[in-house]
């Protein structure tokens, strides 16, 4: 709170993502953990959203491809792209190969702060903006906007801070979201956001928030 930097940086003298790049073992643990959570979120994702009009789906920061695997299994007409850092994308290649999906899904290494793969009908950001402050999040979103055509869509999977004028939050949901908000601040310098805050964030990158769908099978419904 005094410095404005994440506590993780104070403890390790580097950022969280830089630390994982330098230390493969904890990096592998984080990726495996995120894959397990992604599998649960993905089950709700494929039920909540209508993929019938999509041909090419790009998962930006897609990790080891668990979400993409679930989408491709459920929707045989969809072609996929998993995009992540070089140190992460090798794991995605191996897992997609094991699932027999290499003919339907590309794996591309890169940095979403520089650019993201072009030509997708829709772009997925699953737990990406909440890792970053507003300026950094807008930069990622703007790169997604630049990569897609006029008819492109952005699909974001995130927790949402409950708002009193939108619904009555349960104590469990309210506690979870606000606790995670503190965790994001302390570890990576990010934050959870309300629907209104996401609306402003997307607008700054050239998007319009049109609807919010609950992921009923997600471990965290918001």
C-alpha positions as CSV (number, residue, x, y, z in Angstrom):
1,X,0.0,0.0,0.0
2,X,2.9,2.4,0.7
3,X,4.8,1.8,-2.5
4,X,2.0,1.0,-5.0
5,X,3.8,-2.2,-6.0
6,X,2.6,-5.8,-5.4
7,X,3.9,-7.3,-2.2
8,X,5.3,-10.2,-4.2
9,X,7.7,-7.8,-5.8
10,X,8.8,-6.6,-2.4
11,X,9.5,-10.2,-1.3
12,X,11.2,-11.5,-4.4
13,X,12.6,-8.4,-6.1
14,X,10.8,-9.3,-9.4
15,X,7.3,-9.6,-10.7
16,X,5.2,-12.8,-10.3
17,X,5.3,-13.7,-14.0
18,X,9.0,-13.0,-14.2
19,X,9.6,-15.2,-11.1
20,X,7.7,-18.1,-12.8
21,X,9.9,-17.7,-15.9
22,X,13.0,-18.0,-13.8
23,X,11.8,-20.9,-11.6
24,X,10.4,-23.7,-13.8
25,X,9.1,-25.9,-10.9
26,X,6.7,-23.4,-9.3
27,X,5.8,-22.3,-12.9
28,X,4.7,-25.9,-13.7
29,X,2.7,-26.0,-10.5
30,X,0.9,-22.8,-11.3
31,X,0.2,-24.0,-14.9
32,X,-1.2,-27.3,-13.6
33,X,-3.4,-25.5,-11.1
34,X,-4.7,-23.1,-13.7
35,X,-5.5,-26.0,-16.0
36,X,-7.6,-27.7,-13.4
37,X,-9.5,-24.5,-12.7
38,X,-9.8,-23.9,-16.5
39,X,-11.4,-27.3,-16.9
40,X,-14.2,-26.4,-14.5
41,X,-14.7,-22.9,-16.0
42,X,-14.7,-24.4,-19.5
43,X,-17.6,-26.8,-18.6
44,X,-19.8,-23.8,-17.8
45,X,-18.4,-21.8,-20.7
46,X,-19.5,-24.3,-23.4
47,X,-23.0,-24.5,-21.9
48,X,-23.5,-20.8,-21.4
49,X,-22.4,-19.5,-24.8
50,X,-23.7,-20.3,-28.3
51,X,-20.7,-21.2,-30.5
52,X,-22.7,-22.0,-33.6
53,X,-21.6,-18.9,-35.4
54,X,-17.9,-19.2,-34.7
55,X,-15.3,-20.6,-37.0
56,X,-12.0,-19.6,-35.4
57,X,-11.6,-19.1,-31.7
58,X,-8.4,-17.5,-30.3
59,X,-7.6,-18.1,-26.6
60,X,-5.3,-15.3,-25.5
61,X,-3.2,-16.3,-22.6
62,X,-4.6,-19.8,-23.0
63,X,-2.1,-21.7,-20.8
64,X,-1.9,-25.4,-21.5
65,X,-5.1,-25.3,-23.6
66,X,-7.6,-26.9,-21.3
67,X,-10.3,-24.4,-22.0
68,X,-9.7,-24.8,-25.8
69,X,-9.8,-28.6,-25.5
70,X,-13.2,-28.4,-23.9
71,X,-14.6,-26.1,-26.5
72,X,-13.3,-28.1,-29.4
73,X,-14.6,-31.4,-28.0
74,X,-18.0,-29.9,-27.5
75,X,-18.1,-28.1,-30.9
76,X,-16.5,-30.0,-33.8
77,X,-17.0,-27.2,-36.3
78,X,-14.7,-24.8,-34.3
79,X,-11.0,-24.3,-35.1
80,X,-8.8,-23.0,-32.3
81,X,-5.7,-21.0,-31.6
82,X,-4.0,-21.1,-28.2
83,X,-1.7,-18.2,-27.6
84,X,0.7,-17.8,-24.7
85,X,4.3,-17.2,-23.7
86,X,7.0,-19.5,-25.2
87,X,7.7,-21.1,-21.8
88,X,4.0,-22.0,-21.5
89,X,3.0,-22.9,-25.1
90,X,5.0,-26.1,-25.2
91,X,2.8,-27.6,-22.5
92,X,-0.3,-26.7,-24.7
93,X,1.2,-28.4,-27.7
94,X,1.8,-31.6,-25.8
95,X,-1.7,-31.7,-24.3
96,X,-3.5,-30.8,-27.5
97,X,-1.5,-33.6,-29.3
98,X,-2.4,-36.1,-26.6
99,X,-6.1,-35.1,-27.2
100,X,-5.7,-35.6,-30.9
101,X,-6.6,-31.9,-31.7
102,X,-3.5,-30.7,-33.4
103,X,-5.3,-30.6,-36.8
104,X,-7.9,-28.3,-35.4
105,X,-5.8,-26.1,-33.1
106,X,-2.7,-24.0,-33.6
107,X,-0.4,-23.1,-30.8
108,X,1.4,-19.8,-31.2
109,X,4.0,-18.3,-28.8
110,X,4.2,-14.6,-28.2
111,X,3.5,-11.7,-25.8
112,X,0.0,-10.3,-25.7
113,X,1.5,-6.9,-24.8
114,X,3.0,-6.8,-28.3
115,X,0.3,-8.4,-30.4
116,X,-2.1,-11.3,-30.6
117,X,-2.8,-13.6,-33.6
118,X,-5.1,-12.1,-36.2
119,X,-8.1,-13.5,-37.9
120,X,-10.2,-14.9,-35.1
121,X,-14.0,-14.7,-35.1
122,X,-13.8,-14.5,-31.3
123,X,-11.1,-14.0,-28.7
124,X,-11.2,-15.4,-25.2
125,X,-9.6,-13.8,-22.2
126,X,-10.0,-16.2,-19.3
127,X,-8.8,-14.6,-16.1
128,X,-6.5,-12.2,-17.9
129,X,-7.6,-8.6,-17.3
130,X,-7.8,-9.2,-13.5
131,X,-4.1,-9.9,-13.4
132,X,-3.3,-6.4,-14.5
133,X,-3.9,-2.7,-13.7
134,X,-6.2,-0.7,-15.9
135,X,-3.5,0.6,-18.2
136,X,-2.0,-2.8,-18.8
137,X,-5.4,-4.5,-19.2
138,X,-6.5,-1.9,-21.8
139,X,-3.2,-2.5,-23.8
140,X,-4.1,-6.3,-23.9
141,X,-7.7,-5.6,-24.9
142,X,-6.6,-3.1,-27.6
143,X,-4.3,-5.7,-29.1
144,X,-7.2,-8.1,-29.3
145,X,-9.4,-5.4,-30.9
146,X,-6.7,-4.6,-33.5
147,X,-6.4,-8.3,-34.4
148,X,-10.1,-9.0,-35.1
149,X,-12.4,-7.8,-37.8
150,X,-15.4,-5.5,-37.4
151,X,-17.6,-8.5,-36.6
152,X,-15.2,-10.0,-34.1
153,X,-16.3,-10.8,-30.5
154,X,-14.5,-10.7,-27.2
155,X,-15.4,-13.4,-24.6
156,X,-14.1,-12.7,-21.1
157,X,-14.3,-15.1,-18.2
158,X,-13.9,-13.2,-14.9
159,X,-15.2,-12.7,-11.4
160,X,-17.4,-9.7,-11.0
161,X,-17.6,-7.6,-7.8
162,X,-21.3,-7.6,-6.9
163,X,-23.1,-4.3,-7.1
164,X,-26.0,-3.5,-4.8
165,X,-28.1,-2.1,-7.6
166,X,-27.6,-5.1,-9.8
167,X,-28.3,-8.0,-7.5
168,X,-28.2,-9.1,-3.9
169,X,-24.9,-11.0,-3.5
170,X,-24.6,-14.0,-1.3
171,X,-22.1,-13.6,1.6
172,X,-20.0,-16.4,0.1
173,X,-19.8,-14.8,-3.3
174,X,-19.1,-11.4,-1.8
175,X,-16.3,-12.7,0.4
176,X,-14.7,-14.7,-2.4
177,X,-14.6,-11.9,-4.9
178,X,-13.3,-9.3,-2.5
179,X,-10.7,-11.7,-1.1
180,X,-9.5,-12.5,-4.6
181,X,-9.4,-8.7,-5.2
182,X,-6.9,-8.4,-2.4
183,X,-4.9,-11.4,-3.6
184,X,-4.6,-9.9,-7.1
185,X,-3.3,-6.6,-5.6
186,X,-0.8,-8.3,-3.4
187,X,0.6,-10.8,-5.9
188,X,0.4,-9.3,-9.4
189,X,-0.9,-5.8,-9.0
190,X,-4.2,-6.6,-10.6
191,X,-7.7,-6.2,-9.4
192,X,-11.2,-7.6,-9.6
193,X,-13.8,-5.3,-11.1
194,X,-17.5,-4.5,-11.1
195,X,-19.6,-4.8,-14.3
196,X,-19.5,-1.0,-14.6
197,X,-15.7,-1.0,-14.3
198,X,-15.4,-3.7,-16.9
199,X,-17.7,-1.7,-19.2
200,X,-15.4,1.3,-18.9
201,X,-12.3,-0.8,-19.4
202,X,-13.7,-2.4,-22.6
203,X,-14.8,0.9,-23.9
204,X,-11.3,2.3,-23.6
205,X,-10.1,-0.5,-25.9
206,X,-12.9,-0.1,-28.4
207,X,-15.3,-2.7,-27.2
208,X,-18.9,-2.6,-25.9
209,X,-20.0,-4.8,-23.1
210,X,-23.3,-6.3,-24.3
211,X,-24.2,-9.0,-21.8
212,X,-23.0,-11.0,-18.9
213,X,-23.7,-14.8,-18.7
214,X,-23.3,-16.8,-15.4
215,X,-21.1,-19.9,-15.7
216,X,-23.4,-22.3,-13.7
217,X,-20.8,-25.1,-13.6
218,X,-17.9,-22.8,-12.7
219,X,-16.4,-23.2,-9.2
220,X,-17.0,-19.4,-8.9
221,X,-20.3,-18.5,-10.5
222,X,-19.8,-14.8,-10.9
